[in-house]
Amino acid sequence: MEGARRNGDNMNESITNKIESIKMDIAPFSKADFYEAFGDCVLIAGREEIIPILSILKRRGYFDFLMDICGVDYPAREKRFDVVYHLFSSKDNTRLRIKVPLAEGDEIETAIHLWKGADWFEREAYDMFGIIFRGHPNLRRLLTHHQFRGHPLRKDYDADLQQHSTEVLPIRFDNTNDEDGAVLNSKYVPINIGPSHPAMHGTLRVMAELDGETIVRAGVDIGYLHRCFEKMAETHPYNQVIPYTDRLNYCSAPMNNVGYCKAVERLLGVEVPPRAQAMRVVLCELSRIIDHIIAVGTGGVDLGALTSFFHLFTYREQVYTLFERLCGARLTVSLTRVGGMAQDAPAGWFKEVLAFCKRMTAEINEIDKLMIGNKIFRQRTEGVCPVSKEEAIEWGYTGPLLRASGVGLDLRKAQPYYGYDQLDFDIPIGANGDIFDRYLVRIEEMRQSIRIIEQVAKNVPEGDYTIRDKHIVLPEKSDVYGNIEGLMNHFMLIMKGIRPPVGEVYDATEAANGELGFYLISDGSANPYRLKVRPPCFAIYQSFPSIVKGSLIADAIATVASMNVIAGELDR
């Protein structure tokens, strides 16, 4: 193929040395097989040995984060399913993927006693594939409704088969596996918050039992915006998946485009040109700013601070205007393409970006005074529902909430991409993990994003905005209409589609809410065989019932606002 190519990523030295130590530690009870896949280290383990292996990997300090658990369906295999665990170490920034083959009807032990964050990931795998996690205390459907029949991500489930719910479940909690729900305690007052409550954005349902104004226990229902994005990805060519990624975190759509295209490009072994990288960085940092505007602005509204919301949304609209100048769209832009960008930036666009940064710097200082300097806002957020760094890691927190708890993990520094390691910026870190620190971190991150944008926008590389590989990128319209070779290249790519080699990658970027990961499996066809999204707020929001227990109901509203839960990526 033409264009810039990489010969596949190689595992770095730190993970290579670590694997040798792991092999020695697990040798007494496991002959698990390690191999390399596109620079990732992968371990194949048996279902009876997975928990001992995970225990060793965590307790001996090899990996402290469980980033994701998912299923994959191979109906032609004797062992039909793979259960896939993605581990990460914040100490040396290494990753490990563990795959456990399962036959139909096989059970696998839950990992909840090792990582609290395994809860929803296992429930999702059960819901989508029917995989049974033995010992899970609440193994019931999560993203589909309680009347749903079948498992939608199995290959034999028809993508067009829709099922509608006709009933609403009564108030229940997540500490029971009883089909009828938990028995309510007559001493306490049950209450529904959402999905129609303004603070729940029309997509979240919180159930609570109250002793006065104190929450005795709580539960959450999600799935109100579930569209089965991952099923749609299996039925569409690679480039046609890009508009669907816009609808994940629609508050910062370009970051989803970039994360997905980066994963496909890694599978293809291509590197986008420096100009395209610069455009992606600017788009991502603008998106980080407007995503934090949502978190800070609407979080203020939920606490009664309406003025800051209006102030901030003025500037969010200005970023939308910059997006519109690039591609004609404002909210869901679909501007990124596999191999680069859809088109180059128009003349003067980067100067407009720099002018915005100057205005936004003054606005951030103003918001700092309006909110952080406001006595009522501080009383509502300081010391409220704190999360320690140990708890944050247990739940799988990433992004601003993890950094607010005192863990300075940011993939732009830990696993830099697109030249982030050449840029001068700081990673703000909190101390208490409370709601106040979460807002402090986000406001400071907005300032740091402006620093990044200014450095890149003042030194945008010359050159092309995309690679010129006829097997990956469509030719220019002038070539399509002007010569037979361009016409044929356009025809062949539309008809055959992008065809990555057979294999799999897990690739992650630092999105506004944390680690946005794409686990992509190719079978050599024009469509992804499996595309699993690791959405940042999915791991975060599952901790909500535990965090708000014992706090006031008003604090619960403040907490969900500080989590910045975006239902598009939560439910997919």
N, C-alpha and C positions, 0 to 999 in steps of 0.2 A: 504493500500500500504506500501511497505518496503521503507527504506531510511529516510533521514531527512525530517520531515514534519512540517509545521506551521499550526496552527489552524485558519488561516485567520487573516489578519491584522485588528486591531481595530482602530477606529478613535482616534487621539490623543486628549488630553484634550483641547488644544487651539481651535481646530475646533469645538469641542462639545459645548464649551461655546459661541463661535461665532454664532453658529447656533441658539441658544436660543435668542440672540439679533436680529438676522436677522428675525426670526419668528415674533417677536414683531413689527419690522419696516414694514414688508410687510403685516401684518395681516389686516389693513384697506381695502385693495383692492385685496388680494389674499389668498386663502386657500391652497396654493401649498403644496404638500406632500414631506417630506424629508424621505430618507431611506439610509441605509448603504450597500455598495457593495464592498466586499473584502477590507475593510479599507477606501474606498472612500465615501465621502458624496455626495449624489445625490438628486437633487431637480426636481420634475415633475411640469412643469408650463404650463399654457394655452398660446396659441399664442397671445392673446390680452393683456396678462399681462407680457410678457417676457421683453419688453422694460422698463416699470416702475420698474420691479425687477432689471434688469441690472443697471438702473440709480441709484437706491438706493445703490446697492452693490458697485458701483464705487464711487459715490459722498460722501458717508459716510465712505469711506476708508476701506471697508471690503476686496475688491480685486482690485488691480491696473492693473493687466495684463489680457488681453484676449489672452490666449495661442492658442486657436484653435476653429473653428466652422466646423462641418462636418454633413453629412447626413447618415442615415441608412434606409434601405428598408425592410419592413415587408409586403410583398404583400398579405398575408392572413388576415391581420388586417383591420378593418374598417378605422382606421386612419393609413394609410400605412407607413408614414415616421416619423422618429424622427430627429429633428434638435438638435444637441448636442453642447453645449457651455462648454469649459473648462476654468475655471478662476483660477488665482493664485495670492497670496498676497506675495509681497517681504518683508512685515513688519514682518509677523510671519510664513512665508513659508507654509501656508495652501492652500488647493485646494478645489474647488467646481465644480461639473459637473451638468449642467442644461439640461434637456431633454424636448423638446416641441413636442408632437405628432401632426401630420398634416395629414389631408385627402388629397387625390388626388385633385388638383386644389386649395387647400387652399393657401393663401399668408401669409407671416410673415414679420413684419416690419424690415427694415435694422437696424443694430447697428453701422453704420459708424459714426453717429454723436456722439457716445460715445467713440468708439475706431477707429482710422484711419485704424488700422490693420485688421478690419473686412472686408475690401474691397475684397481682393483676396480670403479669406476663403469663403465668401458668393458666389463669382463668381464660385469657384470650386464646391460648393454644387449645384449651379444651373446647371453647366456644366455636372456633373456626375449623378445628380438625377432629374433635372428639377424643383427644389424647387425655388419658386419665392420669392424674398426679396423685398417687397414693399418699394419704395423710394430710392432704390439703383441707383446712378446716371449713372452707366455704366454696367448694368447687361447683359453681353454677354459671350460667351464661352471663356475659359481661357487656358485649357490644350489640348483640342481637336481643330481641325481646323474649320474654318467658314462654310465649306461644310458638316460637320458631321451631321448625323441625328440620333436622339435617345439619350439616356443617359446611358453610359456604365456601371455604377455601380448599376443600377437597376437589380434585380434578374432575370427579364425576358429578359435581353439583353444577347445574345449568346456571350460567351467569345471568340469564334473563328471568330466573325464577324468583319472583318477589313474594314476600309473605308479610301480611299486615297484622298488626296487633289490634285487638278489639277490647282489651281489658287493661286496667291499670292495677299494678300490684299495690297491696296495702303497705303501710309503713313497716319497714323491716330493717335489720341491722346485719353487719357482716361477720358476726361471731356465731353464726349458726348455719347448718346445712339443711335445715328443715324447709321443705318445699313451701309450706304455708307461711313462712316468715317467723321471726322471733316473737315470742309472747310479750306483749307490752306490759310494763309494770304499772299497776293502777295508782301507785304513789306519785307518778310523774306525769307531766303533760306532754303528749306526743304532738309534734308539729312538722308540717311539710314546708320547706323553703325551696321554691322553684318547682318546675322549670320556668314558671311565668314571673317569678320575682325578678325585679330589675337587676339585682346584683348577680343573678344566675344566668343572665344573657339569653334566656329562653331555651337553654340547652342542658342545664344541669339541674339535678334534683338532690337536695339534701334532706335527710330525715333525722329528726333529733327527739330525744326525750329530755324534758327540762324539769329541773328542781328550782322553781322560781325562774330566774334568768340564767341559771347555770346549766350547761350541757352535761348530762349524765352519760350519755352515749350518743353516737351519731353514725349514720350510714349514708352512702352516696349511690345514686344510680346514674349511669352514663349511657351513651349509645343513641341519644335523641337526634344526633346528626350523623349517624353512621351510614356511609355510602358504599362501603366495601371497596375503597380505593385500591387495595392490593389485588382484588379480583379483576377490577377494570384494567389494571396494569398488565395482567396476564393476557388480556384479550385485545391489546392495542400495540402497534409498533412502538419502538423506543421513543421516537420523537413525538408521537402523539400522546405519550404519557406526560409530557412537560406541562400542558395546560392543567392537568389534574393536580400536579404538585402545587400550583398556585393556590389551590383550594385547601391545602393543608393548613398552614398558618397564614391565613389571608391578610393578617395585619403586617406581615413582612414577606410578601410573596416571592420577591427575587431570591431570597435566601434559600427557599425550597427548590427553585429552579436550579440554582448553582449546586446545591448539595447533590441533587439527583444526577445532573449532567456530569459532575465530577466523578461519581461512582461509575457511570457508564464509560467515561473516558479512561478510567483506570483499568477497567476490564478490556477495553480496546487497546490499551497500551499507548495512548496518545497524550501529548501535552499541548495545551492550548497556547497560542502566541502570547508574548508579554503584554501586548496592547489589550487583548481579551482578558488577561488576568487582572490588569489594572482596572478595566471597566467592571469586572465582577467584584473586586474589592470595594470600589466606590459604591456600587449598587448595594452590596451587603451592608456596608456601614451606614448608608442612608436608611436602609431598612431597619437596622438595629435602633437607630434614633427614633424612627416613627413607631416601632414596636414598643420601645420604652415610653414613648408619649402615651400610647394606649394604656400601658400598665400604670404609669404615674397619674395620668389624667383621669381615667375612669376609676382608679383606686381612690383618688381624691373625691370624686363624685359620690362613691359609696360611703364616704365619711362626711359628706356634706359640703365639700370644698368645690363648688361649681365653677368659681372664677378661674381656677388654674386649668380646668378642662377646656374652657373656651380659649384661653391664652394658647395652650399647647396645640389645639387642633388647627389653629390658624397656620402653624408651621408645618403640621402634618400635611395640610393641603398644598403647601408650597413644594413639598417633596413629591407629592402626586403630580404636580405640574411639571417637575423635572422628569418624572417617569413618562409623562404624556409626550414631552418633547422628544423622547427617545423612540417611542414605539406607538403612540396614539392611545394607549390604555393607561389607566390610573391605578386601579386596585390590583387586578390580576394581569400581570404584564406579559408573561410567557416570552421574555426577551432572550433568555439564554438558549443556546443550542448545543447539542453534542458536537464538540469540536471548536466552540468559540461563542460568538454572539450572533443574533439574527441580522444585525446591521451595525454599522459604525455610529459613533456619536456625532450629531450634527455640529456644524461649526459654532464655536462659542459656548458649547454646552458645559464644558469643564469650568469656564469662567463663571457661568451661572451657578454652578455647584459651589464654587469658592465664595461667591457673594452670599449664598444661602448660609454657608458655615459661619460667616461673619455675623449675620443677623441671629442665627441660632445660638451662638455663644452668649450674646446678651440676654436672650430669652431664657436660657438655662439658669443664668444667675438670678433672673427675676423669679423663676419658679422656685428656685432654692429659697428665696426669701418668703415667697407666698406659702410654701408648704413646710419645708424643713424648719423654717423660723417661726412657724405658727404654733402657739402654745396648745391649742386644742388638738391639732394634728399630732403633735408629739405625745400628748397624753393618751391618745387613742392607739398609738403604735409602739412607743418605747416599752420594752419589756413584755410585750404581748405575744403570746404563743411562740416562744423562742424554740429553735431547733439547733441542737449541738452539732458539731462537726461529725461526731461518731454516728448520730442518728441520720444526718443527711447522707452519709455514705451508705448506711444500711438500706435506706429507701431508694437509693439511686439518683439523688439530686445531682443536677449539673447546672451550669450557667449561673446567673445572678444569685439564685437562692443558695446554691452551694457556696459561692464566694462570700455571701452574707454570713454564712455559718463559720467562716474562717478558713476555708480550703481554697487556696489560690490556683485552682485548675481552670485553664482556658486553652482550648485546642489551638488557638492562634499562636500561643507561646509553646505549648507542650508538643504539638505535632504540626508545626507551621506549614502553611500552603500558600501559594500565590504571592510569595515574597513577604509575608508578614514578619518573618524573622529579620528582614532588612529595615523594618520600620520602627520608629521610636514611639512607644506608647506604654502605658502602665496598666496593670490589672488591679482595680480596686478590690479590697478585701474587707469584710466586716469582722466584727468581734463577737456579737451576741446571737446572731441568727434570728433576731426578732423582726417584726414587720418594719420597724423603723430602719434597720440596717439594710433591708431589701430595697427600700426606696433610695437610701443613700448610695448604695452600689449602682443602681440603675442611673441615677442622675450623674454620677461621676463617669459611668461608662459612656454616656452621651457626650461628655466632654472629650473622652479619649477617642471616640469615633470621629469626632471633628478633627482631632490631631491627625488621625490616620488619613482621612479624606484629603486634608490639605497637603500632606506630604505626597500622596499619589497624584492628585489632580494637578499639582504644579509640575510634575515630572512624568507625564504620560508618555510611554514609549511610542515611537513611530512604528509603522508596519501594519500588517493585516490584522483584522479583527476576528479571523477564523483560520483554521487550517484549510488547505486546499487539497482535500482527499476526496476523490470522486465516489469512494465507497461509503463516505460518512456525511459529507456536506453537499447540499444542493449547489449547482453552479449559479453564477449571477444570471439575472433575467436577460441581460444583454447577450450572454452566450447562448442561453436557451433559444432565444428568438433569432440569434444572428448566425449560428453555425450548427451543423449537423451533430458534431461531437458533443456540444453542450446540450442539445436536445436529447440525445441518446443517454448521456450521463444522468440527466434529470429523470428521464423515463425509467431507467434501470433502478435508480435509488428509490423512486416512488413505488415501483412494482416489487422489488426484492426487499427493501428496507435495510437498515443497519444490521449487520450480522456479527456480533461479538463472538470471540471464540468460546468454546465450552468451558465453563468454570464458574467461579463465584468469588465475590469480594464483599467485604464490609468496609464502607467508607463513611467517615463522619466529618462534619464541619461544626464550627461554633456558631450556632444560630442564636437569635436574640434570647430565647428561653433556656438555652443549654445545648447539649449534644444532640444534633439531628443526624441520625445514622440511617444509611440505606444498605440493607443486605440484599445483594442482587445475584441471582443465579441465572446463567445463560445455558441453554441447551443447543446453541448454534442457530436457532431460528430467528425470525424477525421480531418476535415478541419476547419480553422477559418471561422466563419459566416461573420465577418467583421473585417478588419484590416486597421485602418486609421493611416497613418504616419504623424506626425507633424515635417516637416523638418525645421531645423533652418534658412536656407537662404531663405526660401519661404516668411516668414514674413519680413525679412530684405530687400530683393530685391524689394518688392512692393513699398518701399519708394523712390526708385531711381529717378523717374521723379520729385518728389517734392524736393528732396535734391539738384539735379543739376540745377534746374531752377535758372537762373541769373548768373550761373558760366560759365567759359570758356569750350569749347568743350574738350580741353586737360585735364581739371579737371574732366570731366565726365569719361574719360578713367581711370584716377587715382582712382576715386571713385569706379567704378565697380571692379577694381582690389583689392581694400581694403576690399570689401565685401566678397571676396572669394566665389563667387557663383559657386556651384557645380551642374551642370545640372542634374545629375542622381538623386539627392535628391530633387531638385527644381521641376522637371517635373514628376518624378517617372514613 
